């Protein structure tokens, strides 16, 4: 079984090597661990090469968490984080960072019980199949992808 797994991984690595126009590796000449390290190195190089003409890849901009937010209404008062966030993301029409979601929830009268509300939002959205993470701390609705695909 281990031999079969090693051969399969080596074959996948050779395919990926050919796609990335690097030299292929013969079956059995490299350990699985070395193949994995080489694959990660090549993927990192390929990703960097895509961004090289424009300079380094753009940094993710993290919106600020506003302090002293006064609730403008009680729209989210009786909702859960996933329920309220679904409403927010539908209205936004695209992904939002947890800090933006937090600010909107607070304006809508949401009551957080924990000490780290933005972490609560991120954990709640990570655990719910309705949402997908599109960037660090940034979430979107899965259903939006399904609508675009059809």
Backbone as ProteinMPNN parsed JSONL, in Angstrom:
{"seq_chain_A": "XXXXXXXXXXXXXXXXXXXXXXXXXXXXXXXXXXXXXXXXXXXXXXXXXXXXXXXXXXXXXXXXXXXXXXXXXXXXXXXXXXXXXXXXXXXXXXXXXXXXXXXXXXXXXXXXXXXXXXXXXXXXXXXXXXXXXXXXXXXXXXXXXXXXXX", "coords_chain_A": {"N_chain_A": [[0.822, -1.186, 0.0], [1.95, 1.247, 0.834], [3.893, 1.525, -1.147], [2.337, 1.857, -3.441], [1.059, 4.275, -2.786], [3.298, 5.964, -2.696], [4.153, 5.809, -5.369], [1.97, 6.942, -6.652], [2.006, 9.567, -5.618], [4.48, 10.367, -6.65], [3.9, 10.289, -9.378], [1.95, 12.291, -9.565], [3.512, 14.45, -8.812], [5.329, 14.481, -10.98], [3.587, 15.165, -13.039], [2.761, 17.717, -12.206], [5.241, 18.934, -12.25], [5.799, 18.952, -14.973], [3.791, 20.655, -15.858], [4.598, 23.006, -14.674], [6.847, 23.381, -16.067], [9.294, 22.302, -15.205], [12.054, 19.999, -14.447], [11.246, 16.532, -14.635], [10.724, 13.976, -12.152], [12.004, 10.776, -11.614], [10.246, 7.75, -10.798], [10.588, 6.606, -7.524], [13.112, 7.687, -7.063], [13.217, 9.724, -5.297], [12.283, 10.597, -1.987], [8.983, 10.704, -0.518], [8.673, 12.865, 1.226], [10.737, 14.597, 0.326], [9.792, 15.075, -2.247], [7.464, 16.488, -1.653], [8.515, 18.81, -0.437], [9.958, 19.859, -2.586], [7.865, 20.311, -4.389], [6.379, 22.303, -2.993], [8.308, 24.332, -3.011], [8.516, 24.851, -5.764], [5.891, 25.626, -6.37], [5.697, 27.951, -4.836], [7.641, 29.473, -6.12], [6.495, 29.647, -8.682], [4.169, 31.104, -8.084], [5.314, 33.483, -7.145], [6.586, 34.27, -9.495], [4.439, 34.923, -11.118], [3.65, 37.321, -10.025], [5.871, 38.872, -10.254], [6.442, 40.753, -12.482], [4.819, 42.958, -11.798], [5.731, 43.635, -9.358], [5.929, 42.903, -5.813], [3.344, 40.685, -4.45], [0.097, 42.12, -3.832], [-0.679, 43.461, -0.617], [-2.984, 42.34, 1.818], [-5.566, 44.414, 2.747], [-6.6, 45.338, 5.863], [-9.581, 46.245, 7.253], [-10.447, 48.738, 9.705], [-11.528, 48.168, 13.067], [-14.145, 49.839, 14.364], [-14.429, 51.898, 17.215], [-16.663, 52.618, 19.924], [-19.212, 52.403, 18.644], [-22.412, 53.364, 17.935], [-25.55, 51.847, 18.126], [-27.649, 51.966, 15.329], [-30.077, 50.928, 14.77], [-32.263, 48.119, 15.628], [-31.924, 45.894, 14.112], [-30.366, 43.482, 13.965], [-30.651, 42.434, 16.457], [-32.007, 40.112, 17.483], [-30.832, 38.022, 16.123], [-28.628, 35.321, 15.004], [-25.034, 35.088, 14.582], [-24.385, 33.852, 12.01], [-26.921, 34.159, 10.708], [-27.329, 36.967, 10.656], [-25.007, 37.753, 9.315], [-25.361, 36.572, 6.822], [-27.439, 38.155, 5.803], [-26.079, 40.609, 5.702], [-23.946, 40.086, 3.878], [-25.374, 39.461, 1.568], [-26.541, 41.927, 0.996], [-24.24, 43.444, 0.657], [-23.151, 42.411, -1.642], [-20.768, 41.169, -2.162], [-17.641, 39.792, -0.875], [-16.72, 40.374, 2.601], [-14.584, 41.673, 5.161], [-14.028, 40.395, 8.487], [-13.867, 42.477, 10.337], [-15.302, 44.54, 9.097], [-17.784, 43.308, 9.002], [-18.259, 43.089, 11.738], [-18.468, 45.844, 12.452], [-20.818, 46.56, 11.059], [-22.656, 44.802, 12.213], [-22.672, 45.781, 14.846], [-23.735, 48.348, 14.434], [-26.25, 47.554, 13.745], [-27.358, 46.74, 16.121], [-26.533, 44.298, 17.221], [-25.783, 41.991, 19.833], [-22.939, 41.124, 21.356], [-21.563, 38.499, 23.289], [-19.105, 37.492, 23.996], [-15.531, 38.049, 24.66], [-13.912, 38.608, 22.486], [-15.123, 39.693, 19.818], [-14.651, 39.792, 16.986], [-13.176, 37.5, 16.523], [-15.052, 35.634, 17.299], [-16.907, 35.988, 15.244], [-15.38, 35.147, 13.003], [-14.826, 32.436, 13.667], [-17.419, 31.406, 13.838], [-18.306, 31.747, 11.186], [-16.433, 30.221, 9.8], [-17.152, 27.671, 10.624], [-19.578, 27.251, 9.458], [-21.243, 25.999, 6.679], [-22.414, 27.658, 4.844], [-20.805, 29.759, 4.262], [-17.702, 30.887, 2.81], [-14.176, 31.185, 3.036], [-12.386, 33.74, 1.583], [-10.129, 35.241, 1.643], [-7.572, 36.217, 4.007], [-9.356, 36.439, 6.962], [-11.614, 37.237, 5.593], [-14.811, 36.8, 4.248], [-17.316, 35.188, 2.188], [-20.497, 34.448, 0.665], [-21.323, 31.098, -0.055], [-23.339, 30.351, -1.772], [-23.404, 32.394, -3.622], [-21.331, 31.796, -5.377], [-22.395, 29.529, -6.557], [-24.54, 30.596, -7.951], [-23.213, 32.145, -9.852], [-21.963, 30.154, -11.332], [-23.938, 28.853, -12.771]], "CA_chain_A": [[0.0, 0.0, 0.0], [2.856, 2.398, 0.875], [4.542, 1.636, -2.457], [1.342, 2.427, -4.348], [0.893, 5.691, -2.427], [4.511, 6.659, -3.128], [4.145, 5.904, -6.831], [0.935, 7.905, -7.024], [2.515, 10.907, -5.316], [5.544, 10.668, -7.608], [3.258, 10.568, -10.665], [1.336, 13.624, -9.448], [4.604, 15.409, -8.819], [5.845, 14.586, -12.352], [2.61, 15.935, -13.81], [2.869, 19.117, -11.806], [6.537, 19.423, -12.721], [5.677, 19.238, -16.403], [2.942, 21.841, -16.001], [5.395, 24.164, -14.275], [8.002, 23.312, -16.966], [10.52, 21.923, -14.514], [12.43, 18.638, -14.76], [10.441, 15.532, -13.945], [11.451, 13.119, -11.232], [11.702, 9.373, -11.843], [9.619, 7.066, -9.669], [11.467, 5.936, -6.595], [14.415, 8.316, -6.874], [13.118, 10.737, -4.249], [11.295, 10.244, -0.969], [7.748, 11.483, -0.561], [8.935, 14.127, 1.916], [11.518, 15.458, -0.558], [8.899, 15.494, -3.32], [6.573, 17.511, -1.12], [9.297, 20.032, -0.258], [10.25, 20.388, -3.923], [6.609, 20.822, -4.93], [6.096, 23.577, -2.33], [9.275, 25.306, -3.508], [8.151, 25.217, -7.141], [4.642, 26.375, -6.341], [6.01, 29.287, -4.329], [8.362, 30.167, -7.183], [5.54, 29.948, -9.752], [3.311, 32.18, -7.602], [6.108, 34.709, -7.133], [6.847, 34.649, -10.886], [3.24, 35.566, -11.653], [3.569, 38.677, -9.492], [7.155, 39.552, -10.405], [6.455, 41.959, -13.313], [4.152, 44.069, -11.139], [6.302, 43.8, -8.031], [5.44, 41.892, -4.874], [1.893, 40.588, -4.43], [-0.52, 43.151, -2.997], [-0.981, 43.08, 0.763], [-4.399, 42.371, 2.155], [-5.881, 45.575, 3.57], [-7.513, 44.982, 6.95], [-10.343, 47.41, 7.707], [-10.364, 49.008, 11.148], [-12.69, 47.965, 13.94], [-14.468, 51.14, 14.939], [-14.803, 51.864, 18.63], [-17.792, 53.478, 20.298], [-20.264, 52.369, 17.627], [-23.765, 53.487, 18.471], [-26.533, 51.143, 17.297], [-28.557, 52.827, 14.573], [-31.377, 50.254, 14.816], [-32.166, 46.824, 16.295], [-32.095, 44.945, 13.012], [-29.705, 42.209, 14.223], [-30.742, 42.176, 17.897], [-32.45, 38.751, 17.786], [-30.254, 37.115, 15.121], [-27.333, 34.696, 15.267], [-23.99, 35.636, 13.712], [-24.583, 33.431, 10.618], [-28.128, 34.755, 10.131], [-27.09, 38.388, 10.394], [-23.952, 37.895, 8.307], [-25.967, 36.246, 5.525], [-28.133, 39.366, 5.369], [-25.07, 41.631, 5.407], [-23.207, 39.745, 2.655], [-26.293, 39.594, 0.424], [-26.677, 43.359, 0.701], [-22.947, 43.968, 0.209], [-22.911, 41.961, -3.008], [-19.43, 40.602, -2.278], [-17.024, 39.418, 0.4], [-16.375, 41.405, 3.577], [-13.677, 41.293, 6.238], [-14.743, 40.269, 9.768], [-13.942, 43.792, 10.984], [-16.427, 45.243, 8.48], [-18.994, 42.629, 9.464], [-18.432, 43.502, 13.134], [-18.96, 47.229, 12.48], [-22.213, 46.576, 10.599], [-23.455, 44.135, 13.248], [-22.826, 46.696, 15.98], [-24.674, 49.391, 14.022], [-27.577, 46.942, 13.696], [-27.817, 46.373, 17.452], [-26.161, 42.939, 17.62], [-25.233, 41.943, 21.176], [-21.889, 40.114, 21.51], [-21.381, 38.097, 24.68], [-17.707, 37.121, 24.225], [-14.534, 39.114, 24.809], [-13.283, 38.86, 21.182], [-16.212, 39.541, 18.854], [-14.225, 39.498, 15.612], [-12.8, 36.082, 16.499], [-16.329, 34.908, 17.336], [-17.459, 36.039, 13.891], [-14.564, 34.297, 12.127], [-15.041, 31.03, 14.029], [-18.785, 31.066, 13.474], [-18.416, 31.652, 9.729], [-15.618, 29.075, 9.381], [-17.854, 26.429, 10.959], [-20.854, 27.198, 8.757], [-21.033, 25.695, 5.256], [-23.005, 28.721, 4.036], [-19.781, 30.769, 4.008], [-16.361, 30.435, 2.428], [-13.123, 32.163, 3.289], [-11.808, 34.121, 0.3], [-8.851, 35.892, 1.952], [-7.444, 36.207, 5.471], [-10.392, 37.163, 7.69], [-12.617, 37.739, 4.66], [-15.765, 35.737, 3.941], [-18.375, 35.429, 1.216], [-21.517, 33.409, 0.644], [-21.075, 30.003, -0.992], [-24.426, 30.356, -2.758], [-23.078, 33.373, -4.659], [-20.538, 31.062, -6.35], [-23.292, 28.626, -7.278], [-25.333, 31.414, -8.879], [-22.34, 32.556, -10.953], [-21.587, 28.982, -12.111], [-25.025, 28.403, -13.646]], "C_chain_A": [[0.875, 1.263, 0.0], [3.533, 2.622, -0.47], [3.594, 2.296, -3.454], [1.132, 3.916, -4.063], [2.095, 6.508, -2.88], [4.569, 6.842, -4.63], [3.115, 6.925, -7.305], [1.41, 9.332, -6.772], [3.611, 11.312, -6.286], [4.956, 11.011, -8.972], [2.609, 11.951, -10.662], [2.413, 14.692, -9.502], [5.165, 15.589, -10.23], [4.893, 15.402, -13.208], [2.696, 17.42, -13.479], [4.184, 19.72, -12.265], [6.468, 19.791, -14.192], [4.84, 20.485, -16.648], [3.738, 23.094, -15.687], [6.71, 24.217, -15.039], [9.329, 23.098, -16.233], [10.887, 20.506, -14.875], [11.562, 17.654, -13.992], [11.34, 14.656, -13.097], [11.042, 11.683, -11.48], [11.103, 8.749, -10.588], [10.685, 6.404, -8.822], [12.801, 6.612, -6.364], [14.409, 9.332, -5.749], [12.067, 10.296, -3.242], [10.079, 11.149, -1.09], [7.958, 12.841, 0.102], [9.71, 15.099, 1.047], [10.677, 15.948, -1.73], [7.985, 16.626, -2.861], [7.295, 18.844, -0.946], [9.584, 20.679, -1.611], [8.992, 20.977, -4.56], [6.259, 22.176, -4.319], [7.035, 24.673, -2.822], [8.893, 25.781, -4.902], [6.854, 26.012, -7.189], [4.874, 27.8, -5.858], [6.723, 30.107, -5.402], [7.407, 30.568, -8.308], [4.62, 31.094, -9.34], [4.058, 33.512, -7.599], [6.346, 35.196, -8.559], [5.644, 35.345, -11.51], [3.16, 37.026, -11.214], [4.823, 39.503, -9.776], [7.11, 40.794, -11.302], [5.816, 43.172, -12.641], [4.764, 44.372, -9.78], [5.748, 42.74, -7.1], [3.915, 41.832, -4.874], [1.288, 41.636, -3.495], [-0.842, 42.62, -1.612], [-2.48, 43.213, 0.992], [-4.647, 43.545, 3.106], [-6.929, 45.16, 4.601], [-8.247, 46.235, 7.404], [-10.285, 47.545, 9.225], [-11.668, 48.626, 11.842], [-12.959, 49.304, 14.6], [-14.851, 50.972, 16.405], [-15.969, 52.819, 18.86], [-18.861, 53.556, 19.209], [-21.615, 52.426, 18.326], [-24.719, 52.724, 17.56], [-27.478, 52.123, 16.619], [-29.97, 52.257, 14.569], [-31.198, 48.925, 15.548], [-32.351, 45.671, 15.307], [-31.518, 43.558, 13.304], [-29.816, 41.776, 15.684], [-31.074, 40.721, 18.212], [-31.917, 37.716, 16.794], [-28.981, 36.46, 15.643], [-26.306, 35.331, 14.333], [-24.184, 35.158, 12.269], [-25.821, 34.039, 9.965], [-27.892, 36.208, 9.739], [-26.052, 38.572, 9.291], [-24.464, 37.539, 6.917], [-26.676, 37.47, 4.967], [-27.126, 40.43, 4.913], [-24.366, 41.343, 4.088], [-24.1, 39.805, 1.416], [-26.408, 41.054, 0.009], [-25.373, 43.944, 0.159], [-22.647, 43.556, -1.228], [-21.527, 41.363, -3.221], [-18.857, 40.314, -0.905], [-16.724, 40.619, 1.28], [-15.425, 40.824, 4.614], [-14.467, 41.232, 7.543], [-14.842, 41.601, 10.5], [-15.099, 44.613, 10.417], [-17.746, 44.64, 8.946], [-19.296, 43.042, 10.904], [-19.033, 44.911, 13.208], [-20.444, 47.301, 12.095], [-23.124, 45.911, 11.624], [-23.708, 45.067, 14.431], [-23.802, 47.822, 15.649], [-26.106, 48.865, 14.01], [-28.053, 46.408, 15.033], [-27.493, 44.956, 17.884], [-25.485, 42.976, 18.98], [-24.225, 40.797, 21.272], [-21.723, 39.797, 22.986], [-19.925, 37.776, 24.998], [-16.79, 38.323, 24.336], [-13.875, 39.501, 23.493], [-14.31, 38.687, 20.071], [-15.758, 39.216, 17.434], [-13.78, 38.043, 15.473], [-14.063, 35.223, 16.526], [-16.964, 34.868, 15.948], [-16.709, 35.073, 12.988], [-14.797, 32.815, 12.411], [-16.427, 30.579, 13.593], [-18.929, 30.878, 11.96], [-17.593, 30.493, 9.185], [-16.359, 27.765, 9.582], [-19.143, 26.243, 10.17], [-20.615, 27.014, 7.262], [-21.653, 26.729, 4.323], [-21.963, 29.737, 3.575], [-18.482, 30.12, 3.553], [-15.385, 31.569, 2.673], [-12.44, 32.47, 1.965], [-10.45, 34.811, 0.444], [-8.728, 35.864, 3.472], [-8.511, 37.077, 6.142], [-11.532, 37.67, 6.84], [-13.504, 36.592, 4.188], [-16.775, 36.193, 2.897], [-19.371, 34.288, 1.324], [-21.166, 32.356, -0.393], [-22.106, 30.047, -2.101], [-24.164, 31.347, -3.885], [-22.266, 32.708, -5.758], [-21.418, 30.159, -7.178], [-24.116, 29.404, -8.306], [-24.501, 31.851, -10.075], [-22.035, 31.384, -11.879], [-22.692, 28.57, -13.08], [-25.378, 29.377, -14.725]], "O_chain_A": [[0.599, 2.22, -0.723], [3.729, 3.762, -0.891], [3.992, 3.178, -4.214], [1.038, 4.721, -4.989], [1.938, 7.618, -3.389], [4.982, 7.894, -5.119], [3.363, 7.679, -8.246], [1.234, 10.206, -7.621], [3.675, 12.468, -6.703], [5.445, 11.914, -9.652], [2.707, 12.692, -11.64], [2.248, 15.719, -10.16], [5.448, 16.714, -10.642], [5.325, 16.232, -14.008], [2.703, 18.267, -14.371], [4.235, 20.895, -12.631], [7.009, 20.815, -14.611], [5.142, 21.278, -17.54], [3.579, 24.122, -16.346], [7.592, 25.008, -14.703], [10.357, 23.658, -16.615], [10.107, 19.841, -15.556], [11.187, 17.902, -12.846], [12.553, 14.6, -13.296], [9.849, 11.39, -11.552], [11.407, 9.158, -9.468], [11.573, 5.724, -9.336], [13.572, 6.144, -5.526], [15.468, 9.759, -5.291], [11.066, 9.684, -3.616], [10.142, 12.223, -1.689], [7.477, 13.857, -0.401], [9.397, 16.29, 1.017], [10.819, 17.09, -2.166], [7.763, 17.595, -3.587], [6.742, 19.894, -1.275], [9.469, 21.895, -1.763], [9.053, 22.026, -5.2], [5.881, 23.1, -5.04], [6.612, 25.811, -3.027], [8.94, 26.978, -5.189], [6.733, 26.964, -7.961], [4.312, 28.747, -6.409], [6.443, 31.294, -5.573], [7.486, 31.68, -8.829], [4.32, 31.967, -10.155], [3.511, 34.54, -7.996], [6.314, 36.4, -8.814], [5.8, 36.249, -12.331], [2.657, 37.871, -11.955], [4.825, 40.714, -9.556], [7.687, 41.816, -10.93], [6.233, 44.303, -12.892], [4.325, 45.311, -9.115], [5.152, 41.768, -7.562], [3.256, 42.801, -5.251], [1.895, 41.998, -2.486], [-1.231, 41.462, -1.457], [-3.142, 44.085, 0.429], [-4.003, 43.648, 4.15], [-8.01, 44.689, 4.248], [-7.625, 47.183, 7.885], [-10.093, 46.558, 9.936], [-12.756, 48.747, 11.277], [-12.108, 49.84, 15.31], [-15.519, 50.007, 16.776], [-16.212, 53.721, 18.059], [-19.354, 54.638, 18.889], [-21.906, 51.616, 19.207], [-24.705, 52.927, 16.346], [-28.039, 53.006, 17.268], [-30.943, 52.989, 14.391], [-30.107, 48.631, 16.035], [-32.875, 44.612, 15.654], [-32.124, 42.554, 12.928], [-29.135, 40.838, 16.099], [-30.479, 40.146, 19.124], [-32.502, 36.643, 16.649], [-28.342, 36.949, 16.574], [-26.674, 36.037, 13.393], [-24.151, 35.99, 11.363], [-25.78, 34.399, 8.789], [-28.216, 36.622, 8.626], [-26.198, 39.443, 8.434], [-24.042, 38.145, 5.932], [-26.529, 37.789, 3.787], [-27.305, 41.065, 3.874], [-24.201, 42.244, 3.265], [-23.633, 40.16, 0.334], [-26.376, 41.378, -1.178], [-25.393, 44.832, -0.694], [-21.961, 44.279, -1.95], [-21.152, 41.077, -4.359], [-19.507, 40.561, 0.111], [-16.504, 41.728, 0.794], [-15.46, 39.628, 4.906], [-15.466, 41.935, 7.695], [-15.815, 41.831, 11.219], [-15.797, 45.301, 11.162], [-18.701, 45.357, 9.246], [-20.446, 43.311, 11.251], [-19.994, 45.141, 13.943], [-21.224, 48.013, 12.727], [-24.23, 46.389, 11.879], [-24.821, 45.134, 14.952], [-24.61, 48.208, 16.494], [-27.056, 49.616, 14.232], [-29.053, 45.692, 15.085], [-28.109, 44.447, 18.821], [-24.701, 43.883, 19.26], [-24.614, 39.629, 21.27], [-21.738, 40.692, 23.831], [-19.544, 37.786, 26.168], [-17.207, 39.464, 24.136], [-13.334, 40.601, 23.378], [-14.358, 37.629, 19.442], [-16.418, 38.439, 16.745], [-13.984, 37.425, 14.428], [-14.132, 34.198, 15.847], [-17.495, 33.839, 15.53], [-17.324, 34.27, 12.286], [-14.949, 32.024, 11.48], [-16.585, 29.49, 13.042], [-19.6, 29.95, 11.511], [-17.998, 29.847, 8.218], [-16.206, 26.84, 8.784], [-19.74, 25.167, 10.218], [-19.873, 27.781, 6.648], [-21.428, 26.67, 3.114], [-22.192, 30.484, 2.625], [-18.2, 28.963, 3.867], [-15.718, 32.746, 2.537], [-11.963, 31.558, 1.291], [-9.711, 34.945, -0.532], [-9.691, 35.519, 4.158], [-8.567, 38.288, 5.924], [-12.345, 38.462, 7.315], [-13.009, 35.541, 3.78], [-17.054, 37.381, 2.736], [-19.116, 33.287, 1.993], [-20.752, 32.695, -1.501], [-21.774, 29.801, -3.261], [-24.657, 31.155, -4.997], [-22.465, 33.0, -6.937], [-21.21, 30.032, -8.385], [-24.358, 28.914, -9.409], [-25.013, 31.924, -11.192], [-21.864, 31.58, -13.082], [-22.396, 27.985, -14.122], [-26.277, 29.114, -15.524]]}, "name": "protein", "num_of_chains": 1, "seq": "XXXXXXXXXXXXXXXXXXXXXXXXXXXXXXXXXXXXXXXXXXXXXXXXXXXXXXXXXXXXXXXXXXXXXXXXXXXXXXXXXXXXXXXXXXXXXXXXXXXXXXXXXXXXXXXXXXXXXXXXXXXXXXXXXXXXXXXXXXXXXXXXXXXXXX"}
